[in-house]
Amino acid sequence: MNPLSFLLVCFAGWMNRRQQAVIEYLQEEVRVLQEQLGKRPRFTDDQRRRLY
């Protein structure tokens, strides 16, 4: 494996861990909202468009 490939693999692994941390944070946020609201949050079409 050449040095550039090694750096790219390291970077990809780091990005994967960062993305997983964000996903876990958002899942926990939804869980807390569900707990507070007593149900799953529902978004309007406009709110959903702003999310994506």
C-alpha positions in Angstrom: 0.0 0.0 0.0 1.5 3.3 -1.0 1.5 6.3 1.4 -1.3 8.2 -0.4 -3.6 5.1 -0.3 -2.8 4.7 3.4 -3.7 8.3 4.1 -7.0 8.0 2.1 -8.0 4.9 4.1 -7.2 6.6 7.4 -9.2 9.7 6.3 -12.2 7.5 5.2 -12.1 5.7 8.5 -12.1 8.9 10.4 -15.0 10.3 8.4 -17.0 7.1 9.0 -16.5 7.5 12.7 -17.5 11.2 12.6 -20.6 10.4 10.5 -21.6 7.6 13.0 -21.2 10.0 15.9 -23.6 12.4 14.2 -26.1 9.7 13.5 -26.0 8.5 17.1 -26.5 12.1 18.3 -29.5 12.6 16.1 -31.0 9.3 17.1 -30.7 10.3 20.7 -32.2 13.7 20.0 -35.2 12.0 18.4 -35.5 9.7 21.4 -35.5 12.6 23.8 -38.1 14.4 21.7 -40.3 11.3 21.6 -40.0 11.1 25.4 -41.0 14.7 25.9 -43.8 14.7 23.4 -45.1 11.2 24.1 -45.0 10.4 20.4 -42.8 10.5 17.4 -42.2 14.0 16.0 -44.1 14.6 12.7 -42.7 17.1 10.2 -44.6 19.1 7.7 -43.5 19.0 4.0 -41.8 22.4 4.3 -39.9 21.3 7.4 -38.8 18.1 5.7 -37.6 20.0 2.6 -35.4 22.2 4.9 -33.9 19.1 6.5 -32.7 17.8 3.1 
